[in-house]
Amino acid sequence: MKRKIIYLLVLITTASLFSSCKKWLDLQPQDGITSKEYWKTKENIQAALIGCYSSLLGDAKNADRPLPEYLFMWGETRGDMVLNSLGISNDELDMMYVNTLPTNTVTKWGAVYKTINYCNALIDFAPSVMSLDNTLTQTQLNAYVAEAKALRALMYFYLVRTFRDVPLKLQSTATDDDLQQLPKSSAEDILNQIENDLNYADSNVVKTHGNTQYDKGQITKYTVKAIKADVYLWRDKYQDALDACNYIIDSKQFGLVAGNSAWFNTLYYKGNSNEAIFEFQYDVQKLNSF
């Protein structure tokens, strides 16, 4: 009889362990929310869009160089616009003299793809909010997606100009199942996708967000036209580039900063000047690493 009781207790304990184990394996993260639980309201979309822009300012954990440092070095160090000096690293020097290897830390593109993935997530999941939040209009949704697509296009434009053939990823990496090794896409395919994203943005993005700081720090129709002009020049589409530039000029929303003693302070220290179309928005909470 005693053996039967012990046997039954073992069975009950084992069953409880399996039940507890199953519940333990199904637990949701305690320090955050899952994607399934997040995309519920238009405010969630707005917050995600702010996250896309915030990622431009640098790595939150300082585990990588700030994104603007990569974008600056990829352009200026290879264009004879800066000189080497004390403190320059060997990797920076190698890029300056076009002598890079795959191990060069300056040629890392993870920071750019991080921003691209944030944009992909918004583009993938924001449309599902339409069925959950009846205060979200189709026009608003299209405008949010337009900003994400334009920002994604800008990031890919930096990549294709610097490295030419790179992986083209248009879906978000939201779970471990989404992790995969991607082949490189041709520069032509990437530029075609950039134009597609910019055309969508051109048709759906707003002209103004209501104040100067938002208009300079978020994508507007004028931002899209400016990026388009650069892309068209890169692809030798000169009339299209001219049309995009004329749209900006004819708006009379922008002009050149006077070339007086205060021009540098106006353009680069205070920022958001009349000459600016789109700028990364730093403040005392997040300082420019330069």
Secondary structure, 3 states (H helix, E strand, C coil): CHHHHHHHHHHHHHHHHHHHHHHHHCCCCCCCCCHHHHCCCHHHHHHHHHHHHHHHHCCCCCCCCCHHHHHHHHHHHHHCCCCCCCCCCHHHHHHHCCCCCCCCHHHCCHHHHHHHHHHHHHHHHHHHHHHCCCCCCHHHHHHHHHHHHHHHHHHHHHHHHHHCCEECCCCCCCCHHHCCCCCEECHHHHHHHHHHHHHHHHHHCCCCCCCHHHHHHCCCHHHHHHHHHHHHHHCCCHHHHHHHHHHHHHHCCCCCCCCCCCHHHHHHHHCCCCCCCCCCCCECCECCCC
